[in-house]
Amino acid sequence: MPVEYLLSVMRDKTIPRAERMEAAKWAAPYISPKLSSVEIVKSMRAMTLDELQWFIADAERASAGWQPRLIAGGRRK
């Protein structure tokens, strides 16, 4: 099997490190798939009063003391 072969190359200490790293890079998606993110969006009209109050308080906490950071080149991040 291709993945088994890649893993055997990755584990073989007699093969140069660069080739072992390349084999690891190719095998990685089959061994440890990337995680995906899911965003759950709820309409404000569908929120309860408690949810709306929490949402407003959370937004106020997040924006309290917020200042843009300057990065190289003078752009804001």
C-alpha positions as CSV (number, residue, x, y, z in Angstrom):
1,M,0.0,0.0,0.0
2,P,1.3,3.5,-0.8
3,V,0.8,4.9,2.7
4,E,2.6,1.9,4.2
5,Y,5.5,2.4,1.8
6,L,5.7,6.2,2.7
7,L,5.7,5.3,6.4
8,S,8.5,2.7,5.9
9,V,10.6,5.4,4.1
10,M,9.9,7.9,6.9
11,R,11.1,5.4,9.6
12,D,14.2,4.2,7.7
13,K,17.2,5.8,9.4
14,T,19.5,4.9,6.5
15,I,17.6,7.2,4.1
16,P,18.6,10.9,4.1
17,R,16.6,13.1,6.3
18,A,15.3,15.3,3.5
19,E,13.8,12.2,1.7
20,R,12.3,11.0,5.0
21,M,10.7,14.4,5.7
22,E,9.2,14.4,2.1
23,A,7.7,10.9,2.8
24,A,6.3,12.2,6.1
25,K,4.8,15.2,4.4
26,W,3.0,13.0,1.8
27,A,1.8,10.5,4.4
28,A,0.6,13.0,6.9
29,P,-2.9,13.7,5.4
30,Y,-3.7,10.0,5.5
31,I,-2.6,9.6,9.1
32,S,-3.7,12.9,10.6
33,P,-6.4,14.6,8.5
34,K,-6.7,18.3,8.7
35,L,-9.4,19.6,11.1
36,S,-12.1,21.6,9.6
37,S,-13.9,24.4,11.4
38,V,-17.6,24.9,11.5
39,E,-19.2,28.2,12.2
40,I,-22.7,28.2,13.6
41,V,-24.6,31.3,12.9
42,K,-27.9,32.1,14.5
43,S,-30.1,35.0,13.3
44,M,-30.5,37.8,15.9
45,R,-34.2,37.5,15.4
46,A,-34.1,33.9,16.5
47,M,-32.1,34.7,19.7
48,T,-33.6,34.8,23.1
49,L,-33.2,38.0,25.3
50,D,-30.6,36.2,27.4
51,E,-28.6,35.2,24.2
52,L,-28.8,38.8,22.9
53,Q,-27.6,40.2,26.2
54,W,-24.7,37.7,26.3
55,F,-23.8,38.6,22.7
56,I,-23.7,42.3,23.4
57,A,-21.7,41.8,26.6
58,D,-19.2,39.5,24.8
59,A,-18.8,42.1,22.0
60,E,-18.2,44.9,24.5
61,R,-15.5,42.7,26.3
62,A,-13.9,41.9,23.0
63,S,-13.7,45.6,21.9
64,A,-12.7,47.0,25.3
65,G,-9.2,48.5,25.0
66,W,-8.8,47.4,21.5
67,Q,-6.0,49.2,19.5
68,P,-4.8,48.3,16.0
69,R,-1.3,46.9,15.9
70,L,1.2,48.4,13.5
71,I,3.3,45.9,11.6
72,A,6.3,46.4,9.3
73,G,5.6,48.9,6.6
74,G,3.2,50.9,8.8
75,R,0.1,48.9,7.9
76,R,-2.5,48.0,10.4
77,K,-3.2,44.4,11.3
